[in-house]
Amino acid sequence: MTVSPPEASPEASISDRLAAVHRQIAEAAAEAGRDPASVTLIAVAKTFPAEAVAEAMAAGQRHFGENRVQEGMAKYPALRETHPDLVLHLIGPLQTNKVKQAVVHFDVIHTLDRVSLAQELAREFSKSGRRLPCFIQVNTGEEPQKAGCAPQEADAFIAACRALDLPVVGLMCVPPAEQEPAPHFALLSKIAKRNGLNQLSMGMSGDFDTAVMLGATHVRVGSAIFGGRSYPPAA
Ligand SMILES: *Cc1c(COP(=O)(O)O)cnc(C)c1O
């Protein structure tokens, strides 16, 4: 199957684009013999205003992703009042000094990638009584500037997180922009399998169908739903 991101034409509404993404997920799932319901679409709304999120919610979308804690804190509390079933995923790097706020405002963490963060999360979970499901981010491309634990350190890091009693549910990756994503998705899946983890957070606007073919349970799609971002988000 070829990678064909849905056209984010300026005239298409968020609702139209969501429907197109859902169709593409269903097609990829069918091709892989998977149930499309086994794939959660996370709408990545970073840089877009709460109005855009509200529009997606009106179209039935409930899972949203943000890569900055501050932006999540600012945008979602009012939306949660009317939609308590909203699920907010943190998909960007988490600094230990933001853990407390992240645990209050987010529901799922996708970027657990180092022991100091694991320890801080464990502390905050026991203090607050809120235990958020965590994905461990793996730097499958071993890019020095990118977050995530190294692939060869993943088994030990997963074990360390489990020893801290963290609810580790799966693995997450962001493949290098200039490479074929498939080998990275396959590597992530292999590491997950040998560690008994069955959730995979992988696939973005340009490659989510490939990710679904290779077992993604969570795809993180931004621009194909909300349109192009006018400024690059901080990493
Ligand atoms: C922004 C972002 C996405 C969504 O990217 P698009 O290409 O706009 O779909 C997915 N994952 C992470 C970690 C991101 O920061």
Ligand as a Chemical Component Dictionary entry (heavy atoms), coordinates in Angstrom:
data_LIG
# 
_chem_comp.id                   LIG 
_chem_comp.type                 NON-POLYMER 
_chem_comp.pdbx_formal_charge   0 
_chem_comp.three_letter_code    LIG 
# 
loop_
_chem_comp_atom.comp_id 
_chem_comp_atom.atom_id 
_chem_comp_atom.alt_atom_id 
_chem_comp_atom.type_symbol 
_chem_comp_atom.charge 
_chem_comp_atom.model_Cartn_x 
_chem_comp_atom.model_Cartn_y 
_chem_comp_atom.model_Cartn_z 
_chem_comp_atom.pdbx_ordinal 
LIG C1 C1 C 0 3.252 17.051 15.686 1  
LIG C2 C2 C 0 3.389 15.625 16.021 2  
LIG C3 C3 C 0 2.599 14.658 15.367 3  
LIG C4 C4 C 0 1.633 14.989 14.252 4  
LIG O1 O1 O 0 2.340 15.371 13.102 5  
LIG P1 P1 P 0 1.608 15.589 11.693 6  
LIG O2 O2 O 0 2.686 15.359 10.706 7  
LIG O3 O3 O 0 1.091 16.984 11.700 8  
LIG O4 O4 O 0 0.531 14.585 11.590 9  
LIG C5 C5 C 0 2.750 13.339 15.784 10 
LIG N1 N1 N 0 3.614 12.981 16.761 11 
LIG C6 C6 C 0 4.376 13.881 17.392 12 
LIG C7 C7 C 0 5.305 13.417 18.459 13 
LIG C8 C8 C 0 4.300 15.223 17.050 14 
LIG O5 O5 O 0 5.070 16.122 17.696 15 
# 
loop_
_chem_comp_bond.comp_id 
_chem_comp_bond.atom_id_1 
_chem_comp_bond.atom_id_2 
_chem_comp_bond.value_order 
_chem_comp_bond.pdbx_ordinal 
LIG C1 C2 SING 1  
LIG C2 C3 SING 2  
LIG C2 C8 DOUB 3  
LIG C3 C4 SING 4  
LIG C3 C5 DOUB 5  
LIG C4 O1 SING 6  
LIG O1 P1 SING 7  
LIG P1 O2 DOUB 8  
LIG P1 O3 SING 9  
LIG P1 O4 SING 10 
LIG C5 N1 SING 11 
LIG N1 C6 DOUB 12 
LIG C6 C7 SING 13 
LIG C6 C8 SING 14 
LIG C8 O5 SING 15 
# 
